[in-house]
Amino acid sequence: MTTSAEAKARIIFAGFLLALAAAAAAWWLFSTHSHVTYEIRSSEAVSGLIAGAPVEFHGVEVGKVGRVLLADPRTARVLLEVSRDAPVTSATVATVTGRGLAARGFTGYVYVSLEDKGAATGQPLAAQPGQPYPLIAVGPSELENIDTAVHQMNQNVQAVSALLQTTFDPATVTAMKDALASLDQVTRTLAANSARMDTILTNAERASAQVQPLLQASNVTVRTLQTQLLPRANAVLQGAEQAGARVEPLLLSGQDAVWSLQFQVLPQAQRALGKVDHFSTTLDDTVGRIRSNPSVLWRGSAAAAPGPGETP
């Protein structure tokens, strides 16, 4: 029995479809067994991270991003298709990192970087109960690109502009203008009196040259004072101290003598002076009697007998 051309074409097309399905099944089985699906959850924004983005382990590409989902309003889920032979353990930390100038497109891209942060080798990761995939720990995102840099620079420029506007108010600007005008006037005055300044500097230089011999003479004087006068002064002070120690007993003896003179000699001298005074008075009286009656010298001081007509 002969087969028509149309039947042959159908058989060939069916065989092609079977081969294509077998190839797809083989590829699916190969990809399923050669890669392991891991999950990361980040509370930070993962802007620019898309499906198909590379996954690197210590800088070496070991897989790609499978899907980027939103778990809740504040959490993003990222499924990673990582090669089975990649050393992902419990010590592995995933970081969403930006590379290049932009977050996406020709000039840059965002990828997931895996690093072993543990001091010791971790244990193999396994899915926890209730979790469909093993969960990799997540570190802080490093999405530094030109977009964020320009935005940050714009904010900084606005802050600086606001600061300048509050600082350089009209009063401050007027004061700065006045200060600049005063500085300009001072500069002109100095320029106009430059010859006088040169003369002053020359005179100051001459004066400094004359001061140097004076300073040298002062140094010599100080040395003489230290080496000659001060030792002599110390010797004089020591001699005065010794003389003071010798004078102290003399002063004590003089004090005793003053006390004896005051309480012994002076009272006796006062009594003697009293007696001399009494004797002088008596002598004056006697002299007066002799002058008035010289006969007292041979008659004595007895009273004479009354004469005729005298009453006794």
For each residue, the residues with C-beta under 8 A, 3 or more apart:
1:
2:
3: 7 8
4: 7 8
5: 8 9
6: 9 10
7: 3 4 10 11
8: 3 4 5 11 12
9: 5 6 12 13
10: 6 7 13 14
11: 7 8 14 15
12: 8 9 15 16
13: 9 10 16 17
14: 10 11 17 18
15: 11 12 18 19
16: 12 13 19 20
17: 13 14 20 21
18: 14 15 21 22
19: 15 16 22 23
20: 16 17 23 24
21: 17 18 24 25
22: 18 19 25 26
23: 19 20 26 27
24: 20 21 27 28
25: 21 22 28 29
26: 22 23 29 30
27: 23 24 30 31
28: 24 25 31 32
29: 25 26 32 33
30: 26 27 33 34
31: 27 28 34 35
32: 28 29 35
33: 29 30 84
34: 30 31 83 84
35: 31 32 63 81 82 83 84
36: 81 82 83 84 86 88 134
37: 66 79 80 81 82 133
38: 79 80 82 88 125 133 134 135 136
39: 77 78 79 80 131 132 133 134 135 136
40: 77 78 80 94 112 135 136 137 138
41: 71 75 76 77 78 135 138
42: 46 75 76 78 96 138 141
43: 74 75 76
44: 96 140 141
45: 76 141 143
46: 42 49 68 76 78 96 110 141
47: 103 110 143
48: 98 103 104 109 110 143 145
49: 46 53 65 68 78 96 110 111 112
50: 53 65 68 104 110
51: 64 65 66 67 68
52: 64 65
53: 49 50 64 65 109 110 111 112
54: 61 63 64 65 109 111 112
55: 61 62 63 64 65 80 81 82 111 112 114
56: 59 60 61 62 111 112 113 114
57: 60 62 82 86 87 88 92 113 114 115
58: 114 115 116
59: 56 113
60: 56 57
61: 54 55 56
62: 55 56 57 82 83 86 114
63: 35 54 55 80 81 82 83 86
64: 51 52 53 54 55 80 81
65: 49 50 51 52 53 54 55 68 78 79 80 81 111 112
66: 37 51 79 80 81
67: 51 77 78 79
68: 46 49 50 51 65 76 77 78 79
69: 76 77 78 79
70: 73 75 76 77
71: 41 75 76 77
72: 75
73: 70
74: 43
75: 41 42 43 70 71 72
76: 41 42 43 45 46 68 69 70 71
77: 39 40 41 67 68 69 70 71
78: 39 40 41 42 46 49 65 67 68 69 96 112
79: 37 38 39 65 66 67 68 69 133
80: 37 38 39 40 55 63 64 65 66 94 112 136
81: 35 36 37 55 63 64 65 66
82: 35 36 37 38 55 57 62 63 86 88 114
83: 34 35 36 62 63 86
84: 33 34 35 36
85:
86: 36 57 62 63 82 83 114
87: 57 92 116
88: 36 38 57 82 92 114 124 125 134 136
89: 92 116 118 121 122 123 124 125
90: 118 122 123 124 125
91: 116 117 118 120 121 122
92: 57 87 88 89 114 115 116 117 122 125 136 137
93: 114 115 116 117 136 137 138 139
94: 40 80 112 113 114 136 137 138 139
95: 112 113 114 115 138 139 140 141 142
96: 42 44 46 49 78 110 111 112 113 138 141 142 143
97: 110 111 112 113 141 142 143
98: 48 103 108 109 110 142 143 144 145
99: 108 109 110 111
100: 107 108 109 145
101: 107 108 145 146
102: 105 106 107 108 145 146 147
103: 47 48 98 108 110 143 145 147
104: 48 50 108 109 110
105: 102 108 109
106: 102
107: 100 101 102 146
108: 98 99 100 101 102 103 104 105 145 146
109: 48 53 54 98 99 100 104 105
110: 46 47 48 49 50 53 96 97 98 99 103 104 143
111: 49 53 54 55 56 65 96 97 99
112: 40 49 53 54 55 56 65 78 80 94 95 96 97
113: 56 57 59 94 95 96 97
114: 55 56 57 58 62 82 86 88 92 93 94 95 136
115: 57 58 92 93 95
116: 58 87 89 91 92 93 121 122
117: 91 92 93 139
118: 89 90 91 121 122
119:
120: 91
121: 89 91 116 118
122: 89 90 91 92 116 118
123: 89 90
124: 88 89 90
125: 38 88 89 90 92 134 135 136
126: 134
127: 131 132 133 134 135
128: 131 134 135
129:
130:
131: 39 127 128 134 135
132: 39 127
133: 37 38 39 79 127
134: 36 38 39 88 125 126 127 128 131
135: 38 39 40 41 125 127 128 131
136: 38 39 40 80 88 92 93 94 114 125
137: 40 92 93 94
138: 40 41 42 93 94 95 96
139: 93 94 95 117
140: 44 95
141: 42 44 45 46 95 96 97
142: 95 96 97 98
143: 45 47 48 96 97 98 103 110 148
144: 98 148 149
145: 48 98 100 101 102 103 108 148 149
146: 101 102 107 108 149 150
147: 102 103 150 151
148: 143 144 145 151 152
149: 144 145 146 152 153
150: 146 147 153 154
151: 147 148 154 155
152: 148 149 155 156
153: 149 150 156 157
154: 150 151 157 158
155: 151 152 158 159
156: 152 153 159 160
157: 153 154 160 161
158: 154 155 161 162
159: 155 156 162 163
160: 156 157 163 164
161: 157 158 164 165
162: 158 159 165 166
163: 159 160 166 167
164: 160 161 167 168
165: 161 162 168 169
166: 162 163 169
167: 163 164 172
168: 164 165 172 173 176
169: 165 166 172 173
170: 173 174
171: 174 175
172: 167 168 169 175 176
173: 168 169 170 176 177
174: 170 171 177 178
175: 171 172 178 179
176: 168 172 173 179 180
177: 173 174 180 181
178: 174 175 181 182
179: 175 176 182 183
180: 176 177 183 184
181: 177 178 184 185
182: 178 179 185 186
183: 179 180 186 187
184: 180 181 187 188
185: 181 182 188 189
186: 182 183 189 190
187: 183 184 190 191
188: 184 185 191 192
189: 185 186 192 193
190: 186 187 193 194 197
191: 187 188 194
192: 188 189
193: 189 190 196 197
194: 190 191 197 198
195: 198 199
196: 193 199 200
197: 190 193 194 200 201
198: 194 195 201 202
199: 195 196 202 203
200: 196 197 203 204
201: 197 198 204 205
202: 198 199 205 206
203: 199 200 206 207
204: 200 201 207 208
205: 201 202 208 209
206: 202 203 209 210
207: 203 204 210 211
208: 204 205 211 212
209: 205 206 212
210: 206 207 213 214
211: 207 208 214 215
212: 208 209 215 216
213: 210 216 217
214: 210 211 217 218
215: 211 212 218 219
216: 212 213 219 220
217: 213 214 220 221
218: 214 215 221 222
219: 215 216 222 223
220: 216 217 223 224
221: 217 218 224 225
222: 218 219 225 226
223: 219 220 226 227
224: 220 221 227 228 229
225: 221 222 228 229 230
226: 222 223 229 230
227: 223 224 230 231
228: 224 225 231 232
229: 224 225 226 232 233
230: 225 226 227 233 234
231: 227 228 234 235
232: 228 229 235 236
233: 229 230 236 237
234: 230 231 237 238
235: 231 232 238 239
236: 232 233 239 240
237: 233 234 240 241
238: 234 235 241 242
239: 235 236 242 243
240: 236 237 243 244
241: 237 238 244 245
242: 238 239 245 246
243: 239 240 246 247
244: 240 241 247 248
245: 241 242 248
246: 242 243 249 250
247: 243 244 250 251
248: 244 245 251 252
249: 246 252 253
250: 246 247 253 254
251: 247 248 254 255
252: 248 249 255 256
253: 249 250 256 257
254: 250 251 257 258
255: 251 252 258 259
256: 252 253 259 260
257: 253 254 260 261
258: 254 255 261 262
259: 255 256 262 263
260: 256 257 263 264 265
261: 257 258 264 265 266
262: 258 259 265 266
263: 259 260 266 267
264: 260 261 267 268
265: 260 261 262 268 269
266: 261 262 263 269 270
267: 263 264 270 271
268: 264 265 271 272
269: 265 266 272 273
270: 266 267 273 274
271: 267 268 274 275
272: 268 269 275 276
273: 269 270 276 277
274: 270 271 277 278
275: 271 272 278 279
276: 272 273 279 280
277: 273 274 280 281
278: 274 275 281 282
279: 275 276 282 283
280: 276 277 283 284
281: 277 278 284 285
282: 278 279 285 286
283: 279 280 286 287
284: 280 281 287 288
285: 281 282 288 289
286: 282 283 289 290
287: 283 284 290 291
288: 284 285 291 292
289: 285 286 292 293 296 301
290: 286 287 293 294 296 297
291: 287 288 294
292: 288 289
293: 289 290 296
294: 290 291 297
295: 298 299
296: 289 290 293 299 300 301
297: 290 294
298: 295
299: 295 296 302 304
300: 296
301: 289 296
302: 299
303:
304: 299
305:
306: 310 311 312
307: 310
308:
309:
310: 306 307
311: 306
312: 306
